[in-house]
Amino acid sequence: MRCSPVGLLGIFALGLLGASLAAHAQPAGKVWRIGYLRADSGGIPEAFRQGLRDLGYVEGQNLTIEYREADGKFDRLPDLAAALVRLPVDVLMTPGTPATLAAHAATRTIPIVFSGAIDPVGSGLIASWTHPGGNITGAAGAGMEYLGKGLELLKEVVPAATRVAVLFPPDSPLTGAALQHLQTAAQRLGIDLYRMEVRDPATELEHAFAALPRERVDALFGLVSTFTRHRTRIVELVAASRLPALYGGPSFAEAGGLMAYTVDFATLGRRAGLMVGKILGGAKAADIPAEYPTKFHLAINLKTAEALGVTIPPHLLVLADEVIQ
């Protein structure tokens, strides 16, 4: 699914990164160290590794990756970031805004490349898209407006829905802004939001879902990308509740969730890998233009739709990037 013309900036920047690959040859025997810090538990995407390989950087040959994850516990991020800085690493890679903010607080000298960070200019991570300045650049995530689009998609599938539960982590630095944007979209769509706060999914999910019957919700919207490790249990609880749901990551649809809508993280991961490779080749983060997302990913699970008795509008099936049978 295509984004606005602003995305042309990202396409131009990607072209610059992919040019003259031979210029990135490194001294024989040099082994670079990347620190990879993330707030959730999603691992290192293959697309990121592919971006590095495109510029000649291969794990086990001239590259090592020090991986750290917080498993959705945001208060762990500062210590994890500080530990990577102390190693030290040559570049820090940070998917998402919380990890990027933690890395930014930990160092102003080690280059940082983000992927999926929301509004990096507004949050003060970079000075501008074309001239980031400082020690940070990256491939940004969508602005908060995409949340409203996700709620619109859910309403198209469940047009009679008037009350939607929003599952979210209250301690994320993005939660406040995300809920504000969702509330604005909900008012436009005639939807009342019920807030499901889950700080620790390992211990709080069952209790949160037990409250849904008395709340009389018609569907669920999952702001749960930080709960990736618990996606199977979340999808099971949603299925037991007989609720149509839309999530913020394709892995939830693959695990049996009805729908997922998000920026195309595979594209962002590869772009971030190219940026890291560019920095290892001698470029400064301050001089590499940050990129705006150009593509979104809509996944629909038809097997789940059939189990719920939900009819997916034909035009959504045409728009979908992934249809799971």
C-alpha positions in Angstrom: 0.0 0.0 0.0 1.5 3.3 -1.0 2.1 6.4 1.1 2.1 10.1 0.4 4.5 11.9 -2.1 6.7 12.7 0.9 8.0 9.2 0.5 9.9 10.3 -2.7 12.6 11.7 -0.4 13.2 8.2 0.9 13.4 6.7 -2.6 16.0 9.3 -3.6 18.1 8.7 -0.4 18.0 5.0 -1.0 19.3 5.4 -4.5 22.2 7.4 -3.1 23.0 4.7 -0.6 22.9 1.9 -3.2 25.3 3.7 -5.6 29.0 2.9 -6.0 29.1 -0.2 -3.7 32.8 -0.7 -4.5 33.6 2.5 -2.7 32.9 0.8 0.6 35.8 -1.7 0.5 37.5 -1.9 3.9 41.0 -2.7 5.1 41.8 -6.5 5.1 41.3 -8.0 8.5 39.0 -5.2 9.9 36.0 -6.7 11.9 33.3 -4.1 12.7 31.0 -4.3 15.7 27.3 -3.2 15.5 25.2 -2.9 18.6 21.6 -3.8 17.9 19.2 -2.6 20.6 15.4 -3.1 20.5 12.5 -2.6 22.9 10.7 -5.8 21.9 11.8 -9.3 21.2 11.7 -9.5 17.4 15.3 -10.5 16.8 17.4 -9.1 14.0 15.5 -8.9 10.7 17.0 -10.7 7.7 16.3 -7.5 5.7 18.7 -5.6 7.8 21.4 -8.2 7.3 20.7 -8.1 3.6 21.2 -4.3 3.5 24.6 -4.9 5.1 25.5 -7.7 2.7 24.6 -5.4 -0.2 27.6 -3.2 0.8 29.9 -6.1 1.6 29.5 -6.5 5.3 28.9 -10.1 6.4 28.6 -11.6 9.9 31.4 -13.9 10.7 33.7 -12.4 8.1 34.1 -8.6 8.7 31.2 -8.0 11.0 29.8 -8.9 14.4 26.4 -7.9 15.9 25.9 -7.5 19.6 22.2 -8.0 20.1 20.3 -6.7 23.1 16.5 -6.7 23.7 14.2 -5.4 26.5 11.2 -7.7 25.8 8.8 -4.8 26.1 10.3 -3.6 29.5 11.1 0.0 28.5 12.9 0.7 31.8 15.6 -1.7 30.8 16.6 0.2 27.7 18.9 2.8 29.2 21.1 0.1 30.9 21.2 -2.0 27.7 22.2 1.1 25.6 24.9 2.0 28.1 26.3 -1.5 28.1 26.6 -1.4 24.3 28.3 1.9 24.4 30.8 0.6 26.9 31.8 -2.4 24.7 32.3 -0.2 22.6 30.5 -0.7 19.2 31.2 1.1 15.9 27.5 1.8 15.2 24.2 1.5 17.1 21.2 0.1 15.3 17.8 0.9 17.0 14.5 -0.2 15.7 11.7 1.9 17.1 11.5 5.2 19.0 12.0 3.9 22.6 15.3 2.2 21.7 16.5 5.2 19.7 15.8 7.6 22.5 17.7 5.4 25.0 20.7 5.2 22.6 20.6 8.9 22.0 20.7 9.5 25.8 23.7 7.1 26.1 26.0 8.6 23.5 26.5 11.6 21.3 29.5 10.2 19.5 28.8 6.7 18.4 26.7 6.8 15.2 23.1 5.7 15.6 20.8 4.4 12.8 17.1 3.9 13.6 14.4 2.1 11.7 10.7 2.7 12.4 11.2 5.7 14.7 8.1 7.9 14.8 8.5 11.6 14.0 12.3 11.8 14.5 12.3 15.6 13.7 9.5 16.4 16.2 11.1 14.2 18.9 14.4 16.0 18.5 16.4 13.0 17.3 17.4 14.7 14.0 17.5 18.3 12.9 15.8 17.8 9.5 15.1 15.0 7.0 17.8 16.1 4.5 20.4 17.2 7.1 20.0 15.1 10.3 23.0 16.6 12.1 24.4 15.1 15.2 25.1 11.3 15.3 21.7 10.0 14.3 20.0 9.1 11.0 17.7 6.4 9.8 14.6 5.1 8.1 11.6 6.4 10.0 8.3 4.8 10.7 5.0 6.2 9.7 3.6 9.2 11.5 0.8 8.7 14.0 -1.8 9.2 11.2 -1.4 5.6 10.1 -3.2 4.6 13.4 -6.3 6.3 12.2 -6.0 4.5 8.9 -5.8 1.2 10.8 -9.0 2.0 12.7 -10.7 2.8 9.4 -9.7 -0.6 8.0 -11.1 -2.3 11.1 -14.4 -0.3 10.8 -14.7 -1.4 7.1 -14.5 -5.0 8.2 -16.8 -4.6 11.2 -19.1 -1.7 10.1 -21.5 -2.1 13.0 -18.7 -1.7 15.6 -19.3 1.2 18.0 -17.0 0.2 20.8 -13.4 -1.0 20.2 -10.9 -2.1 22.8 -7.3 -0.8 22.4 -4.6 -3.0 23.8 -1.5 -1.1 24.7 1.6 -0.8 27.0 1.1 2.2 29.2 4.8 2.7 29.8 5.8 3.2 26.2 7.0 6.8 25.5 4.7 6.8 22.4 1.5 5.6 24.0 0.1 9.1 24.9 0.5 10.4 21.4 -0.8 7.2 19.9 -4.0 7.2 22.0 -4.6 10.9 21.1 -4.5 10.1 17.4 -6.7 7.1 17.8 -9.2 9.0 19.8 -9.4 11.7 17.1 -10.0 8.9 14.4 -12.5 7.2 16.7 -14.6 10.3 17.1 -14.7 10.7 13.3 -15.8 7.1 12.8 -18.4 7.1 15.6 -16.4 4.7 17.8 -16.0 4.7 21.6 -12.6 3.4 22.7 -12.1 1.1 25.7 -8.5 1.3 27.0 -6.9 -2.1 27.8 -3.6 -1.3 29.7 -1.1 -4.2 29.9 2.3 -3.4 31.3 3.5 -7.0 31.7 1.9 -9.4 29.2 3.4 -12.4 30.9 1.2 -11.8 34.0 -1.6 -9.3 33.0 -3.1 -10.5 29.7 -5.7 -13.0 31.2 -7.0 -10.4 33.6 -7.3 -7.7 30.9 -9.2 -10.0 28.6 -11.5 -11.2 31.4 -12.9 -7.7 31.6 -14.0 -7.5 28.0 -17.4 -9.3 28.2 -18.8 -6.7 30.6 -17.3 -3.9 28.5 -19.4 -5.0 25.5 -16.7 -4.3 22.9 -17.2 -5.1 19.2 -13.6 -5.4 18.1 -10.0 -5.0 19.2 -7.2 -2.7 18.1 -3.7 -3.9 19.1 -1.0 -1.3 19.8 1.1 -4.3 20.7 4.2 -4.4 18.6 6.2 -4.5 21.8 4.3 -7.7 22.8 5.7 -9.7 19.8 7.0 -12.5 22.0 3.4 -13.0 23.4 1.6 -12.8 20.1 0.4 -16.4 20.1 -1.2 -16.0 23.5 -2.8 -12.6 22.6 -4.3 -14.1 19.4 -5.6 -17.1 21.4 -7.3 -14.8 23.9 -8.8 -12.6 21.1 -10.1 -15.7 19.4 -11.7 -17.0 22.6 -13.3 -13.6 23.0 -14.7 -13.9 19.4 -13.5 -10.5 18.5 -12.3 -9.2 15.1 -9.0 -7.5 15.6 -6.3 -5.5 13.8 -2.7 -5.5 15.0 0.4 -3.4 14.5 2.6 -6.2 13.1 2.3 -8.9 10.4 3.5 -11.6 12.7 0.2 -11.3 14.6 -1.8 -12.1 11.4 0.6 -15.0 10.7 -0.1 -16.3 14.2 -3.9 -16.3 13.5 -4.9 -12.7 14.0 -7.5 -11.3 11.6 -5.7 -8.3 10.2 -2.4 -6.4 10.6 -1.5 -3.0 9.2 1.8 -1.3 9.6 4.7 0.3 7.8 6.7 -2.2 5.7 9.4 -3.0 8.2 11.3 -5.2 5.8 11.9 -2.2 3.5 12.9 -0.1 6.5 15.3 -2.8 7.8 17.1 -3.1 4.5 17.4 0.7 4.2 18.8 0.9 7.7 21.3 -1.8 6.9 22.5 0.2 3.9 22.9 3.3 6.1 24.9 1.3 8.6 27.1 0.0 5.8 27.5 3.6 4.5 28.7 4.7 8.0 31.1 1.8 8.3 32.5 2.9 4.9 33.4 6.3 6.3 30.2 8.4 5.9 28.9 10.5 8.8 25.4 10.0 10.2 24.9 13.7 10.1 25.3 13.7 6.3 23.1 10.8 5.4 19.5 12.0 4.7 16.9 10.3 6.9 14.1 8.5 5.0 10.3 8.7 5.3 8.4 5.4 4.7 7.1 4.8 1.2 5.2 1.5 1.7 2.7 0.0 4.2 1.9 -3.6 4.7 -1.7 -5.0 5.1 -2.1 -8.6 6.0 -5.4 -10.4 6.2 -6.0 -13.9 7.6 -9.0 -15.4 5.7 -9.1 -18.6 7.8 -9.6 -16.4 10.9 -12.3 -14.3 9.1 -14.2 -17.5 8.3 -14.0 -18.7 11.9 -15.4 -15.4 13.1 -18.0 -15.2 10.4 -16.5 -12.0 9.1 -16.7 -11.0 5.5 -13.6 -9.1 4.2 -14.6 -6.5 1.6 -13.3 -7.5 -1.8 -11.4 -4.2 -2.3 -9.4 -4.9 0.9 -8.3 -8.2 -0.5 -7.1 -6.5 -3.6 -5.2 -3.9 -1.5 -3.7 -6.5 0.8 0.0 -7.3 0.5 -0.4 -10.6 2.2 -3.5 -12.9 2.3 -3.3 -15.9 4.6 -5.5 -18.8 3.6 
